[in-house]
């Protein structure tokens, strides 16, 4: 009996008309948009914070991370609650498309794809175009992690 290639499960979401993906094992759940409290001193990709069952969670924007045009958060947006290192993050998604499972071999490495997007782990080709897979472990640089920690302590 042939052993099948390992599969990866991804949560697909859209931001600015582009589809992105997060590894499903990093995702806790999807929430409706909540009121975001600004967090002075936080790194640029951070929109602010929300309180989720007594825990202060940073709201991050893929749009800001990639330098896309600013768009105000909409009531119809979703928050994807996920884990990155020892931190929980809530990622703003304009829509959540659902979960897909693909053989790991179909993901193309993003190495050298473009400078400044070290948090993009790979690219998945679909019938609808390319899906950029985010590595939440590398979403923030060490300097950004440190400034977020300081902003949260002060906040």
N, C-alpha and C positions, 0 to 999 in steps of 0.2 A: 504494500500500500504506500502510495506516494505521500510525502508530508507536504502540506500546503504552506505557502509563504505566510509569514505572520501578517496579520491584518491590523490596521490602525482605525480607530473610531474617532471621528471628528465632529464637532458641533460647528455648523456653518452659520455665519451671520453676515449681515451687510452693513457697510459704512460707506457713505458717499457713492452709492451705486456699485461698489466693488464687493465681491464676496471674499470673506476671510474665514479662517478656521482656527479652532482651539482644540487641543487634544481633550477628548471627552473625560479622561481620568482626572484632568485638572479642574473640571467644571463641577461646582456644587449644585447650582440651580439657576434658573432664570427668574428674575423679578420684574415687576412693573417699575417704571421710572418713579423715583421719589424726589422730594425736594433736596437739592444739593446745597450743602453749606460750604462756602469758600474756605480754602485753607491757605492763608498767607505763607509765603516762603516755600511752598511745595514746588517740585520740578514741573516744567511746562506741560507734560502729558496729563497731569492731575487736574481734573475739573474742580475737585473739592472732595468732601467726605459725606457719608451718611451713617446713621446709626442703625445697625441691623442686630436686633435682639441684644442690645447693650454693648456691642462691639463697634468701634469706629472703623469704617472701611473706606479706603481711598477709591474714588471714582476716577477711572482713567479713560482717556480718549485715544483710540487708534487714529482718529482724524488728526489730532494734535501731534501724536507720535510721528506720523508720516508727513507732517507739514502741509496737510490739506487745508483748504479754505475753511475758516471758522464757520460753525453753524451752531445756533443756540440749541440747547437740549430741548427736545419736544416731549410732550406728555405721552405720545404714542411710542416713544423709544422704550427699549428694554435694558435691563442691567443683567449682565452675565456674571454671576458671582463665581469666582475661580480662585485657585491657590497658585501662588508663585513664591517659591522658596518657603520661607516661614510666614509669609504674608498672605492675607486674603485681599483680593481686589474685586472691584465691580467694574466691568468693561461696558461702555455704552455701545449699544447696537441699535441701528435704525430698524432692523428686523432680524429675527432669529428664524432660520430656514429649516432647522432640524439636524438630525444626526445622519451621517453617512459612514459606511465601513468600506475601506478599500485595502487592497494588498499593499503592504509597506513599500514594495518595490516600485510602485507607480509614482511615488513622490520623488520629485527632482530636487536635489540639494540646491539651496539658495546661495551657497558659497560664491562670492564674487558677483552676485546678481546686481547689487548696487551698494555703494558706500553709504554708511550711516543707517543701515537697516539690519544690524546684527541680530535683531530680535525676530527676523523672519527665518524660520528654520528650513522651509522648503516650499515647493510649488506643486500643486495638484492640478492636472489638466482635466477639465470636465467638458461635457458637451456645450456648456454655457460659457466657457472661457477658463481663465486661470484663477485658482484659489490660492491665496497666500496663507501659509500656515504659521501662526505666531508661536514662538517659544516664550512662554511667560516667565521662565527662569531668567531670560535675558532681556525682558521688556525694559527694565531700568538699568542704567549703567551703575557701577558702584557709587559714583558721586551722587547720582540721583537718588539711590537708595538711602544714602546718608542724609541728604537734604530732606527727603520725605520723612525719615525718622525724626529729625529735629523739628520739622513743622508739626508733626503729630504730637510730639512731646509738649511743644509750646501751645498747640491748639487746645 
